[in-house]
């Protein structure tokens, strides 16, 4: 056999061996999945088949019970470690309400003589200086709260600042504590649908609990409390979240915070499998400002708008496939108005749906494509600050294109 034929023969052998190896690995993985899902189906002992034989038709292969037990034990061990790692950083927050001089106070441990508890939630240790992060709606209207740690240590704290638009607030302990454990922060920009989601908090004011599920959606927008503005890139999870979990951390499988639990979508008021968390990347921007100044200032364009759906494209006679954020209203005297953006001036009903027509359509910002209003909100929130100049790519009602420079303002409170 000459060298070229010999080399070709070796390559073919190598490929054949690789395919066999990959087939065996794939088969082993399939068996692990089957074992996890097996119920009352008939099984075949693992000793009756091997890599070169096929299991009888219609029968499920059972992995040895010892091996299956090891897999379950390994998963349990991971969850226990996550809970034990995060627990010292998670707190229960009881909100205090001042009493009039004529009122009397029941004997609540850890509560000052002239205060009464009126609400509660969860939170977590942000830094070693005694700062605690929670939801703004948990501490709304309060100046003092009681922070309770997992070891039952109770410390009074003051509210340093809150941000209604992101539903985030930061507290500061009034007494120094040693051995504070700031929680590890993750990156919400890397969160993907299907990954493990773990919520830790004190629902209903009871002992600290851990619930698990998956990330069921990303990139949602929600309106926070009484704010007229929306929070972008919100994380949705089916991990059970109940009253009292608000302000607590949503963790990934490594025990890192990726979100702050803030709302549930439920008709009954209890968990219905749809929990929402403010992304930690927004907290990374907002919390330092709340610590420093007691507030966070967002950039402001001064418009309201909506997506440019296909029906609107036809009604406005725009090029087929055009996407963007349709400008519906422009705030008088705001940055958009000063830059010359035009809002809708009429409506038209089609198939029972009212459409706003006549406004400009934003298709890009600073060279980035804008497909809908969410894209615009995300960019303004994450990449701009008050006073920045942006360049908007705009399609006017007459179909002409324009680039409009606008100096952003500060979002009104």
CORDAFEN-V511425 format. One record per helix or strand of 2 or more residues. SS is the DSSP state (2 for helix, 1 for strand). FROM is the first residue (numbers start at 0). TO is the last residue. If there is no record, write none. Layout:
ss=SS from=FROM to=TO
ss=SS from=FROM to=TO
//
This chain:
ss=2 from=2 to=36
ss=1 from=42 to=43
ss=2 from=45 to=47
ss=1 from=59 to=60
ss=2 from=64 to=86
ss=1 from=89 to=97
ss=1 from=114 to=124
ss=1 from=130 to=133
ss=2 from=135 to=138
ss=1 from=143 to=148
ss=1 from=153 to=162
ss=1 from=167 to=172
ss=2 from=187 to=189
ss=1 from=195 to=200
ss=2 from=202 to=204
ss=1 from=208 to=222
ss=1 from=229 to=236
ss=1 from=248 to=250
ss=1 from=256 to=263
ss=1 from=274 to=278
ss=2 from=279 to=292
ss=1 from=298 to=299
ss=1 from=302 to=306
ss=2 from=309 to=314
ss=1 from=324 to=329
ss=2 from=334 to=338
ss=1 from=345 to=349
ss=1 from=352 to=356
ss=1 from=360 to=364
ss=1 from=367 to=368
ss=2 from=372 to=382
ss=1 from=388 to=394
ss=1 from=400 to=406
ss=1 from=408 to=409
//
